[in-house]
Amino acid sequence: MEATELSIRHSMHQVGGVFLEKLINADSGDHRGARILCGSGHEAEFTDYRIKRVTTVLSEIEIKRAYYHCSDCQKGLIPKDKNLDIENTSFSPGVRRMMARVGAKESFEEGRGDMEEMAGVRVTSKEVGRVSESMGSQIEMISHGERDLAMEGKVIPLFSPVPKLYIAIDGTGVPVVPSETEGRKGKQTSIAKTREAKLGCVFTQTQLDQKGFPIRDEGSTTYVGAIETAEEFGKRIYAEAVRRGVTRAQKVILLGDGAVWIRGISEDHFPNAIQIVDLFHALEHLWNIGKLVYGPTGEEVTRWFKKQKDELKEGDVKKVIVAIKWLQSQNQLVREEVKKTVGYFETNQDRMLYAEWIKQGLFVGSGVIEAGCKTIVGQRLKQSGMRWTVRGANAIIALRCCQISGQWEEFWENRAAG
């Protein structure tokens, strides 16, 4: 039965392709007279008709198009290509949409195979990659425009006012080609092998569960991200927060891991936000320093960590800092780590008032953005053997953020309208 199904599908696609070809060519090539405006203030003269082979979701078809040439600009014009959205490509909009969708979700080779298996459309993995990155770049261009408008105060929030709006920020490494890390030192090696992708999400909260814990509003999470400087990313996440209604939220909460660049973004763009260092990161710092001093296992480190954990969750950060300062070691490197940990807690103590925020029914963990780093970046860009250019990685990140944020249909409709 499978062979029969596929055979019928292929035949129907061929029939559909013939019908589509006749329908598209019913305009006789979209001839618009002997002369048309070239777009630069000159006139382009009709030269002849030219045939273009285009791969569609049905089959490959031939399209007849009127070709015009402007002698002043020394360039050709084919109005029909623009109308059909096939300028500089041999793939129909429908096929390019499919390519971008699979390219965002899986390796380009796997995407190529899925398109052939499930849709009967044959393309190469390089073509899937090229189209996916092109579509991602288009999303990036739109994003840049929105950022400029947001910084000028010209963005109108699309959502109704909410009681609590959260902004969560984190970073994760992306494996890149050697040319993208030239002159950059790695954390563990003399030469970096990754570049940090900064990722941010915005979500809302309007209620608590029966136990008094906060509940993230269903379908409210949107993501933005890119490999870029903290300054540029600050504008990116600010634009998304403005679009989501940050200026009309009753409370704005910024969740992060206490990194300097995240604090900088908060101070520059969200000065009135409640800044919270993710509780898990704070506990991780405690556990790591405890292991260095007392050893990775045993009752002593477990007892010390549990006591500091309880103090921290009760909101007494000063006691935790004192406890860290009391840690002793003969190892100079361990003493330096103790000093760094003390600095981390002293710098962020006003962002660690967990007991107070829990009473207010606020999230004190950044699990949403942690999951986002794994889903958006890790699952797609960190597969075995992958090495990216910054441009290519940013295009795929843009595609994935668009799709996972539920904005894919909106992007495609606006793109078609434009």
C-alpha positions as CSV (number, residue, x, y, z in Angstrom):
1,M,0.0,0.0,0.0
2,E,2.9,2.4,0.8
3,A,4.2,2.2,-2.7
4,T,0.8,2.9,-4.1
5,E,0.3,5.8,-1.8
6,L,3.6,7.4,-2.8
7,S,3.0,6.7,-6.5
8,I,-0.4,8.4,-6.4
9,R,1.0,11.3,-4.4
10,H,3.7,11.8,-7.0
11,S,1.2,11.6,-9.9
12,M,-1.1,14.1,-8.2
13,H,1.8,16.5,-7.6
14,Q,2.7,16.3,-11.3
15,V,-0.9,17.0,-12.3
16,G,-1.0,19.9,-9.8
17,G,2.2,21.2,-11.2
18,V,0.9,21.3,-14.7
19,F,-2.3,23.2,-13.5
20,L,-0.1,25.6,-11.5
21,E,2.2,26.3,-14.4
22,K,-0.8,27.1,-16.7
23,L,-2.4,29.3,-14.0
24,I,0.7,31.3,-13.4
25,N,1.5,31.7,-17.1
26,A,-2.1,32.8,-18.0
27,D,-0.9,36.4,-17.9
28,S,1.3,35.9,-20.9
29,G,4.5,36.7,-19.0
30,D,3.1,39.8,-17.3
31,H,4.0,42.0,-20.2
32,R,3.4,45.7,-19.2
33,G,4.0,47.5,-22.5
34,A,7.0,48.6,-24.3
35,R,8.4,50.7,-21.5
36,I,8.1,50.7,-17.7
37,L,9.7,52.8,-14.9
38,C,12.8,51.2,-13.6
39,G,12.5,52.6,-10.0
40,S,15.4,55.0,-10.3
41,G,13.7,57.7,-12.4
42,H,14.4,56.1,-15.8
43,E,12.5,53.9,-18.2
44,A,13.3,50.3,-18.9
45,E,12.5,48.9,-22.3
46,F,10.9,45.5,-23.0
47,T,13.5,43.1,-24.4
48,D,12.0,39.6,-24.6
49,Y,10.4,36.8,-22.6
50,R,12.5,34.6,-20.4
51,I,11.8,31.2,-18.9
52,K,12.6,30.3,-15.3
53,R,12.4,26.9,-13.8
54,V,11.0,27.0,-10.2
55,T,10.7,24.2,-7.7
56,T,7.2,24.4,-6.0
57,V,5.5,22.3,-3.4
58,L,3.9,20.3,-6.3
59,S,6.7,19.9,-8.8
60,E,9.2,21.8,-10.9
61,I,7.5,24.2,-13.3
62,E,8.5,26.7,-16.0
63,I,7.4,30.3,-15.6
64,K,7.3,32.8,-18.5
65,R,8.3,36.3,-17.6
66,A,8.6,39.6,-19.5
67,Y,12.2,41.0,-19.2
68,Y,12.9,44.7,-19.3
69,H,16.3,46.5,-19.5
70,C,17.2,50.0,-18.3
71,S,20.1,51.4,-20.4
72,D,20.7,54.2,-17.9
73,C,21.1,51.9,-14.9
74,Q,22.5,49.0,-16.9
75,K,20.2,46.5,-15.1
76,G,17.4,44.2,-15.9
77,L,13.9,44.1,-14.4
78,I,11.4,41.3,-14.2
79,P,8.2,42.6,-12.5
80,K,6.6,39.1,-12.5
81,D,9.4,37.7,-10.3
82,K,8.7,40.4,-7.7
83,N,5.0,39.7,-7.8
84,L,5.5,36.0,-7.4
85,D,8.2,36.4,-4.7
86,I,10.8,34.5,-6.7
87,E,13.4,37.2,-7.2
88,N,16.9,35.7,-7.0
89,T,15.7,32.3,-6.2
90,S,14.5,29.1,-8.0
91,F,12.2,28.1,-5.1
92,S,8.6,29.1,-4.6
93,P,7.5,30.9,-1.4
94,G,5.9,27.7,-0.2
95,V,9.0,25.6,-0.6
96,R,11.1,28.3,1.0
97,R,8.7,28.3,4.0
98,M,9.1,24.6,4.3
99,M,12.9,24.8,4.1
100,A,13.1,27.5,6.7
101,R,10.9,25.6,9.1
102,V,12.9,22.4,8.9
103,G,16.2,24.2,8.9
104,A,15.3,25.9,12.2
105,K,14.4,22.6,13.8
106,E,17.1,20.2,12.7
107,S,20.3,19.9,10.8
108,F,20.1,20.9,7.2
109,E,20.7,17.4,6.0
110,E,17.9,16.0,8.2
111,G,15.7,18.8,7.0
112,R,16.4,17.9,3.4
113,G,15.5,14.3,4.1
114,D,12.3,15.2,5.9
115,M,11.1,17.4,3.0
116,E,11.6,14.6,0.5
117,E,10.1,11.9,2.8
118,M,7.0,13.9,3.9
119,A,6.4,16.3,1.1
120,G,8.0,14.7,-1.9
121,V,10.1,17.9,-2.5
122,R,13.7,17.3,-3.4
123,V,16.3,19.9,-2.5
124,T,19.9,19.8,-1.3
125,S,21.1,20.3,2.3
126,K,23.1,23.3,1.2
127,E,19.9,24.8,-0.3
128,V,18.0,24.2,3.0
129,G,20.8,26.0,4.8
130,R,21.0,28.9,2.4
131,V,17.3,29.5,2.5
132,S,17.0,29.1,6.3
133,E,19.7,31.6,7.0
134,S,18.2,34.0,4.5
135,M,14.8,33.8,6.2
136,G,16.5,34.2,9.6
137,S,18.3,37.3,8.3
138,Q,15.0,38.8,7.3
139,I,13.7,38.3,10.8
140,E,16.8,40.0,12.1
141,M,16.3,42.9,9.8
142,I,12.8,43.4,11.1
143,S,14.1,43.0,14.7
144,H,16.7,45.8,14.1
145,G,13.9,48.1,12.9
146,E,11.8,47.4,15.9
147,R,14.8,48.1,18.2
148,D,15.4,51.5,16.6
149,L,11.7,52.4,17.0
150,A,11.7,51.2,20.6
151,M,14.8,53.3,21.5
152,E,13.0,56.3,20.0
153,G,9.9,55.6,22.0
154,K,7.8,54.9,19.0
155,V,6.6,51.3,19.8
156,I,3.0,50.9,20.9
157,P,2.6,47.9,23.3
158,L,0.5,45.1,21.7
159,F,-0.7,43.5,24.9
160,S,-3.0,44.6,27.7
161,P,-1.5,45.8,31.0
162,V,-0.5,42.9,33.3
163,P,0.2,42.7,37.1
164,K,3.7,41.1,36.7
165,L,6.0,41.1,33.7
166,Y,9.2,39.1,33.9
167,I,12.4,39.5,31.9
168,A,14.9,36.6,32.2
169,I,18.4,36.8,30.6
170,D,21.2,34.2,30.3
171,G,24.0,33.3,28.0
172,T,25.3,30.0,26.5
173,G,28.2,29.1,24.2
174,V,27.8,28.3,20.6
175,P,30.6,26.4,18.7
176,V,31.9,28.6,15.9
177,V,34.5,28.4,13.1
178,P,38.0,29.4,14.0
179,S,37.8,32.7,12.2
180,E,35.1,33.8,14.6
181,T,37.3,33.4,17.7
182,E,40.5,34.9,16.4
183,G,42.1,36.8,19.2
184,R,39.6,35.6,21.8
185,K,40.8,33.6,24.9
186,G,38.8,30.7,26.0
187,K,37.7,29.8,29.6
188,Q,39.7,26.5,29.6
189,T,42.0,27.0,26.6
190,S,44.2,29.7,25.2
191,I,42.0,30.0,22.1
192,A,38.2,30.2,22.4
193,K,36.1,27.7,20.5
194,T,32.8,29.2,21.2
195,R,31.0,32.6,21.2
196,E,28.4,33.5,23.7
197,A,24.8,33.7,22.5
198,K,22.8,36.0,24.7
199,L,19.2,34.9,25.2
200,G,16.3,36.7,26.8
201,C,12.6,35.9,27.4
202,V,9.6,37.9,28.5
203,F,6.6,36.3,30.2
204,T,3.8,37.3,32.4
205,Q,2.2,36.1,35.6
206,T,-1.3,36.9,36.8
207,Q,-2.1,34.2,39.4
208,L,-0.8,31.7,42.0
209,D,-1.5,28.0,42.4
210,Q,-3.3,26.5,45.5
211,K,0.0,26.4,47.4
212,G,0.7,30.1,46.7
213,F,3.4,29.5,44.1
214,P,3.5,31.7,41.0
215,I,2.2,30.3,37.7
216,R,3.5,31.5,34.4
217,D,0.7,32.6,32.1
218,E,0.2,30.0,29.4
219,G,1.5,31.0,26.0
220,S,2.9,34.2,27.3
221,T,6.6,33.5,26.8
222,T,8.5,35.1,23.9
223,Y,12.2,34.8,23.2
224,V,15.0,37.0,21.6
225,G,18.6,36.2,21.2
226,A,21.9,36.6,19.2
227,I,25.6,36.5,19.4
228,E,26.3,40.1,20.1
229,T,27.6,42.6,22.6
230,A,25.8,43.2,25.9
231,E,25.0,46.8,24.7
232,E,23.3,45.5,21.5
233,F,21.5,42.8,23.3
234,G,20.2,45.3,25.9
235,K,18.5,47.1,23.1
236,R,17.1,43.8,21.7
237,I,15.5,42.7,25.0
238,Y,14.3,46.2,25.8
239,A,12.5,46.4,22.4
240,E,10.8,43.0,23.1
241,A,9.8,44.1,26.6
242,V,8.3,47.3,25.3
243,R,6.4,45.4,22.7
244,R,5.1,43.1,25.5
245,G,3.9,46.0,27.6
246,V,6.7,46.6,30.1
247,T,5.8,50.3,30.4
248,R,2.3,49.4,31.6
249,A,3.1,46.5,33.9
250,Q,2.4,46.9,37.6
251,K,5.6,45.1,38.5
252,V,8.6,44.3,36.4
253,I,11.0,41.6,37.5
254,L,14.4,40.9,36.0
255,L,15.8,37.4,36.6
256,G,19.5,36.6,35.9
257,D,22.5,34.8,37.3
258,G,24.2,37.9,38.7
259,A,26.6,38.4,35.8
260,V,27.9,41.9,35.4
261,W,26.6,42.3,31.8
262,I,23.1,41.4,32.9
263,R,23.2,43.8,35.8
264,G,24.3,46.5,33.3
265,I,21.3,45.8,31.0
266,S,19.0,46.0,34.0
267,E,20.4,49.3,35.2
268,D,20.4,50.8,31.6
269,H,17.0,49.7,30.4
270,F,15.0,48.5,33.4
271,P,16.1,50.7,36.4
272,N,12.8,50.3,38.2
273,A,12.7,46.5,37.9
274,I,13.0,44.2,40.8
275,Q,16.3,42.5,40.2
276,I,16.5,38.8,41.3
277,V,19.5,36.6,41.1
278,D,18.3,33.1,40.2
279,L,18.2,31.1,43.5
280,F,19.6,28.0,41.8
281,H,22.7,29.9,40.7
282,A,23.2,31.3,44.2
283,L,23.0,27.8,45.7
284,E,25.3,26.5,43.0
285,H,28.0,29.0,44.1
286,L,27.5,27.9,47.7
287,W,27.8,24.2,46.8
288,N,30.9,24.7,44.7
289,I,32.8,26.7,47.3
290,G,31.8,24.2,50.0
291,K,33.1,21.3,47.9
292,L,36.4,23.1,47.3
293,V,36.9,23.6,51.1
294,Y,35.5,20.5,52.6
295,G,35.8,18.1,49.7
296,P,33.1,16.9,47.1
297,T,31.5,14.4,49.5
298,G,30.9,13.8,53.2
299,E,28.7,15.0,56.0
300,E,30.7,18.2,56.7
301,V,30.1,19.8,53.2
302,T,26.5,18.6,53.2
303,R,25.8,20.1,56.7
304,W,27.5,23.4,55.8
305,F,25.7,23.7,52.5
306,K,22.3,22.9,54.1
307,K,22.8,25.5,56.8
308,Q,23.7,28.2,54.2
309,K,20.9,27.2,51.9
310,D,18.4,27.6,54.7
311,E,19.8,31.0,55.7
312,L,19.7,32.2,52.1
313,K,16.1,31.1,51.5
314,E,15.1,32.8,54.8
315,G,16.6,36.1,53.4
316,D,19.6,36.4,55.7
317,V,22.3,37.0,53.0
318,K,24.6,38.7,55.5
319,K,24.9,35.5,57.6
320,V,25.8,33.5,54.5
321,I,28.5,36.0,53.6
322,V,30.0,35.7,57.1
323,A,29.9,31.9,56.8
324,I,31.8,32.0,53.5
325,K,34.4,34.4,55.0
326,W,35.0,31.9,57.8
327,L,36.0,29.2,55.4
328,Q,39.7,28.2,55.8
329,S,42.1,26.5,53.4
330,Q,45.8,26.1,53.0
331,N,45.4,26.2,49.3
332,Q,46.0,29.6,47.8
333,L,43.8,28.9,44.8
334,V,40.9,27.8,47.1
335,R,41.4,31.0,49.2
336,E,41.1,33.0,46.0
337,E,37.8,31.2,45.1
338,V,36.5,31.9,48.6
339,K,37.3,35.6,48.0
340,K,35.5,35.6,44.6
341,T,32.4,33.9,46.2
342,V,32.3,36.5,48.9
343,G,32.4,39.2,46.3
344,Y,29.6,37.6,44.3
345,F,27.3,37.5,47.3
346,E,28.2,40.9,48.6
347,T,27.6,42.4,45.1
348,N,24.3,40.7,44.7
349,Q,22.9,40.7,48.3
350,D,20.2,43.1,47.4
351,R,19.2,40.8,44.6
352,M,18.9,37.8,47.0
353,L,16.0,38.8,49.2
354,Y,14.2,35.4,48.4
355,A,12.0,35.2,51.5
356,E,10.5,38.6,50.8
357,W,9.9,37.9,47.1
358,I,8.4,34.4,47.8
359,K,5.9,36.1,50.2
360,Q,5.0,38.5,47.3
361,G,4.3,35.5,45.1
362,L,7.2,36.1,42.7
363,F,9.4,33.7,40.7
364,V,12.9,33.5,42.2
365,G,14.2,31.0,39.7
366,S,15.2,31.5,36.0
367,G,14.2,28.0,34.9
368,V,12.4,29.4,31.9
369,I,15.4,31.0,30.3
370,E,17.6,28.0,31.3
371,A,15.2,25.8,29.4
372,G,15.2,28.3,26.5
373,C,19.0,28.1,26.2
374,K,18.8,24.3,25.9
375,T,15.8,24.3,23.5
376,I,16.6,27.3,21.3
377,V,20.4,27.1,21.2
378,G,21.6,23.8,22.6
379,Q,19.3,21.4,20.7
380,R,19.9,23.0,17.3
381,L,23.3,24.7,17.3
382,K,25.3,22.4,19.6
383,Q,25.0,19.1,17.7
384,S,28.1,17.0,17.2
385,G,30.5,18.4,14.7
386,M,28.7,21.7,14.2
387,R,30.7,24.9,13.7
388,W,28.9,28.2,12.9
389,T,29.7,31.6,11.6
390,V,28.2,34.3,13.8
391,R,25.9,35.4,10.9
392,G,24.7,31.9,10.3
393,A,24.1,31.2,14.0
394,N,22.2,34.4,14.5
395,A,20.0,33.7,11.6
396,I,19.0,30.2,13.0
397,I,18.6,31.7,16.5
398,A,16.2,34.3,15.0
399,L,14.3,31.6,13.2
400,R,13.9,29.5,16.3
401,C,13.0,32.4,18.6
402,C,10.3,33.4,16.0
403,Q,8.8,29.9,15.8
404,I,9.0,29.0,19.5
405,S,7.5,32.4,20.4
406,G,4.5,31.7,18.3
407,Q,5.3,34.5,15.8
408,W,6.0,32.4,12.7
409,E,2.6,33.0,11.1
410,E,2.7,36.7,11.8
411,F,6.2,37.0,10.3
412,W,5.2,35.1,7.2
413,E,2.0,37.1,6.7
414,N,3.8,40.4,7.1
415,R,6.6,39.3,4.8
416,A,4.1,38.4,2.1
417,A,2.2,41.7,2.6
418,G,5.5,43.7,2.3
